[in-house]
Amino acid sequence: MHRTDVARLFDTTGPFVSVYLDTAGDVEQAAGRVALRWKNLRGELLGAGAPEKTVAAIDPLVEGAQAAGGTLVVVAAADGVLYEGSFPDPPARDAVVRQGPLPYVLPLLAWRQRLVPYVAVLTDRTGADIAARMAGGPERAEHVEGRTPPHIHKPNAGGWSQPRYQRRSELLWESNAGEVAEALTGIVDQTRPRFVAAAGDVRALQLLRDHAPKRVVELLEVVGGEYPSMAAVDERAAKLVAATVERDTAAVLARFAGERGQGGRAAEGAAATVEALARGQVETLLVTDDPDDRRTAWFGGAPNQLGLDAEAVRAMGEGAPAQAGLGEVAVRAALGTGASVRVLDRGQPGAPGEGLGAILRFAG
């Protein structure tokens, strides 16, 4: 999830301005619509007390993103822009903006957890195109060019020479498949994908299975036949990505339910979860991303200094606690104490009560 760069945002002193803006590149006159939307949001931010310098740092990024499509994500503070990026999904609404003492990173974390690393393969009997689609990191691509002599395809002609030509073709297919399997194994071992989306000639796919080691074969998911390009493979792989994300979330919620049912290593609700975060107990924070949630919590200088009221944080030794959104405070504490974060959609079946819960490292 590339948790580190998000966690570093909390090392900077606020106030912060967090922007999730739909740039809607496929909408007619999108540039003008985005510009007008940002102008209104800009005024609202300044009216709410956001520093002019911080808001001004975002202006050129909005201009550059107009008509680009997807969602522009910006987190800025007094020192300027701390994070700038984009993702293809639209935000929960046309725009979500927050200004306050902590950055609003829940939508960013939710998108990151949908970036499932995988390898795509499009193969035939002469070679393959292979590409590693990494979770926000650098991709790696390789083209395997096997041998293609005149008799690479099985001849249909009869006669005494047919068995010899057929055997020669089979040997060449075997050789090419071996090269593809070797290249694929190298990329899989280096990138550690969740699955390998494979498409291509039926015989080539079978030979690939025959030549690849077990650890690679176990990852293979055939997504189609002889597609014209890798883009078609990626399009089919997107369904596997979505299914993988759903399984991951279901597995976390199943574990949470099990721990909660045993009265063991689980916390549910705002009060219990905040208390567990303050004790450094949390292994995985479960938090529902709800832009309409206006609940707040208090926090101090250390990640585990947090509470639902200021007095609780003062009792931890913080003389001047600050107040921010409950979700932001909880995420800051989780990332600062080495916990993972699983962001849940509103209405997610099995989600913890009050939109906040945790799987704990230890009970008590």
Solvent accessible surface area in square Angstrom, and as a share of the most:
residue,aa,sasa,rsa
1,M,73,0.33
2,H,84,0.37
3,R,81,0.29
4,T,80,0.47
5,D,50,0.26
6,V,0,0.00
7,A,26,0.20
8,R,149,0.54
9,L,8,0.04
10,F,24,0.10
11,D,120,0.62
12,T,40,0.23
13,T,114,0.66
14,G,23,0.22
15,P,56,0.35
16,F,2,0.01
17,V,1,0.00
18,S,1,0.01
19,V,0,0.00
20,Y,1,0.00
21,L,0,0.00
22,D,27,0.14
23,T,2,0.01
24,A,11,0.09
25,G,32,0.31
26,D,138,0.72
27,V,69,0.40
28,E,152,0.68
29,Q,152,0.67
30,A,6,0.05
31,A,41,0.32
32,G,47,0.45
33,R,79,0.29
34,V,1,0.00
35,A,42,0.33
36,L,109,0.54
37,R,71,0.26
38,W,15,0.05
39,K,141,0.60
40,N,73,0.38
41,L,5,0.03
42,R,52,0.19
43,G,44,0.42
44,E,105,0.47
45,L,6,0.03
46,L,59,0.29
47,G,72,0.69
48,A,62,0.48
49,G,56,0.53
50,A,6,0.04
51,P,44,0.28
52,E,94,0.42
53,K,148,0.63
54,T,1,0.00
55,V,0,0.00
56,A,40,0.31
57,A,30,0.24
58,I,0,0.00
59,D,31,0.16
60,P,80,0.51
61,L,47,0.23
62,V,1,0.01
63,E,115,0.52
64,G,66,0.64
65,A,15,0.11
66,Q,45,0.20
67,A,54,0.42
68,A,75,0.58
69,G,25,0.24
70,G,19,0.19
71,T,0,0.00
72,L,5,0.03
73,V,1,0.00
74,V,0,0.00
75,V,0,0.00
76,A,0,0.00
77,A,1,0.00
78,A,50,0.39
79,D,124,0.64
80,G,15,0.15
81,V,56,0.32
82,L,59,0.29
83,Y,35,0.13
84,E,90,0.40
85,G,17,0.16
86,S,74,0.47
87,F,12,0.05
88,P,104,0.65
89,D,49,0.25
90,P,96,0.61
91,P,21,0.13
92,A,70,0.54
93,R,105,0.38
94,D,52,0.27
95,A,7,0.05
96,V,11,0.06
97,V,35,0.20
98,R,49,0.18
99,Q,61,0.27
100,G,16,0.15
101,P,53,0.33
102,L,14,0.07
103,P,0,0.00
104,Y,3,0.01
105,V,1,0.01
106,L,8,0.04
107,P,23,0.14
108,L,1,0.00
109,L,0,0.00
110,A,12,0.10
111,W,34,0.12
112,R,19,0.07
113,Q,21,0.09
114,R,90,0.33
115,L,45,0.22
116,V,12,0.07
117,P,29,0.18
118,Y,20,0.08
119,V,0,0.00
120,A,0,0.00
121,V,0,0.00
122,L,28,0.14
123,T,7,0.04
124,D,69,0.36
125,R,65,0.24
126,T,32,0.19
127,G,4,0.04
128,A,6,0.05
129,D,54,0.28
130,I,2,0.01
131,A,6,0.04
132,A,0,0.00
133,R,56,0.20
134,M,49,0.22
135,A,18,0.14
136,G,59,0.57
137,G,24,0.23
138,P,125,0.78
139,E,103,0.46
140,R,85,0.31
141,A,83,0.64
142,E,61,0.27
143,H,112,0.50
144,V,13,0.07
145,E,118,0.53
146,G,9,0.08
147,R,138,0.50
148,T,80,0.46
149,P,46,0.29
150,P,127,0.80
151,H,57,0.26
152,I,12,0.06
153,H,125,0.56
154,K,90,0.38
155,P,30,0.19
156,N,149,0.76
157,A,70,0.54
158,G,55,0.53
159,G,59,0.57
160,W,210,0.74
161,S,23,0.15
162,Q,57,0.25
163,P,91,0.57
164,R,108,0.40
165,Y,53,0.20
166,Q,70,0.31
167,R,142,0.52
168,R,98,0.36
169,S,0,0.00
170,E,30,0.13
171,L,90,0.45
172,L,13,0.06
173,W,2,0.01
174,E,59,0.27
175,S,40,0.26
176,N,2,0.01
177,A,9,0.07
178,G,24,0.23
179,E,73,0.33
180,V,3,0.02
181,A,4,0.03
182,E,131,0.59
183,A,15,0.12
184,L,0,0.00
185,T,18,0.10
186,G,28,0.27
187,I,0,0.00
188,V,9,0.05
189,D,60,0.31
190,Q,128,0.57
191,T,23,0.13
192,R,196,0.71
193,P,10,0.06
194,R,111,0.40
195,F,14,0.06
196,V,0,0.00
197,A,0,0.00
198,A,1,0.00
199,A,0,0.00
200,G,2,0.02
201,D,16,0.08
202,V,124,0.71
203,R,78,0.29
204,A,5,0.04
205,L,15,0.08
206,Q,83,0.37
207,L,3,0.01
208,L,1,0.01
209,R,86,0.31
210,D,91,0.47
211,H,72,0.32
212,A,11,0.08
213,P,44,0.28
214,K,153,0.65
215,R,129,0.47
216,V,0,0.00
217,V,41,0.23
218,E,115,0.52
219,L,47,0.24
220,L,15,0.08
221,E,81,0.36
222,V,79,0.45
223,V,24,0.14
224,G,23,0.22
225,G,32,0.31
226,E,132,0.59
227,Y,46,0.17
228,P,129,0.81
229,S,48,0.31
230,M,31,0.14
231,A,71,0.55
232,A,14,0.11
233,V,0,0.00
234,D,34,0.18
235,E,114,0.51
236,R,89,0.32
237,A,0,0.00
238,A,57,0.44
239,K,156,0.66
240,L,47,0.23
241,V,24,0.14
242,A,52,0.41
243,A,36,0.28
244,T,2,0.01
245,V,18,0.10
246,E,121,0.54
247,R,149,0.54
248,D,34,0.17
249,T,14,0.08
250,A,59,0.46
251,A,62,0.48
252,V,34,0.19
253,L,15,0.07
254,A,66,0.51
255,R,95,0.35
256,F,0,0.00
257,A,45,0.35
258,G,35,0.33
259,E,26,0.12
260,R,93,0.34
261,G,69,0.66
262,Q,148,0.66
263,G,71,0.68
264,G,27,0.26
265,R,82,0.30
266,A,22,0.17
267,A,9,0.07
268,E,66,0.30
269,G,8,0.08
270,A,9,0.07
271,A,66,0.51
272,A,44,0.34
273,T,0,0.00
274,V,6,0.03
275,E,93,0.42
276,A,1,0.00
277,L,1,0.00
278,A,20,0.15
279,R,118,0.43
280,G,22,0.22
281,Q,0,0.00
282,V,1,0.00
283,E,52,0.23
284,T,15,0.09
285,L,0,0.00
286,L,0,0.00
287,V,4,0.02
288,T,25,0.15
289,D,27,0.14
290,D,39,0.20
291,P,8,0.05
292,D,74,0.38
293,D,44,0.23
294,R,167,0.61
295,R,95,0.35
296,T,59,0.34
297,A,0,0.00
298,W,60,0.21
299,F,20,0.08
300,G,6,0.06
301,G,61,0.58
302,A,38,0.30
303,P,47,0.30
304,N,63,0.32
305,Q,30,0.13
306,L,2,0.01
307,G,4,0.04
308,L,76,0.38
309,D,72,0.38
310,A,15,0.12
311,E,113,0.51
312,A,36,0.28
313,V,0,0.00
314,R,110,0.40
315,A,91,0.71
316,M,78,0.35
317,G,65,0.63
318,E,35,0.16
319,G,68,0.65
320,A,81,0.63
321,P,18,0.11
322,A,36,0.28
323,Q,81,0.36
324,A,9,0.07
325,G,21,0.20
326,L,5,0.03
327,G,13,0.12
328,E,16,0.07
329,V,1,0.01
330,A,0,0.00
331,V,1,0.00
332,R,25,0.09
333,A,1,0.01
334,A,0,0.00
335,L,12,0.06
336,G,44,0.42
337,T,39,0.23
338,G,46,0.45
339,A,1,0.01
340,S,49,0.31
341,V,4,0.02
342,R,26,0.09
343,V,7,0.04
344,L,3,0.01
345,D,96,0.50
346,R,124,0.45
347,G,79,0.76
348,Q,51,0.23
349,P,109,0.68
350,G,47,0.46
351,A,30,0.23
352,P,5,0.03
353,G,34,0.33
354,E,110,0.49
355,G,18,0.18
356,L,3,0.01
357,G,0,0.00
358,A,0,0.00
359,I,2,0.01
360,L,10,0.05
361,R,86,0.31
362,F,103,0.43
363,A,60,0.46
364,G,86,0.83
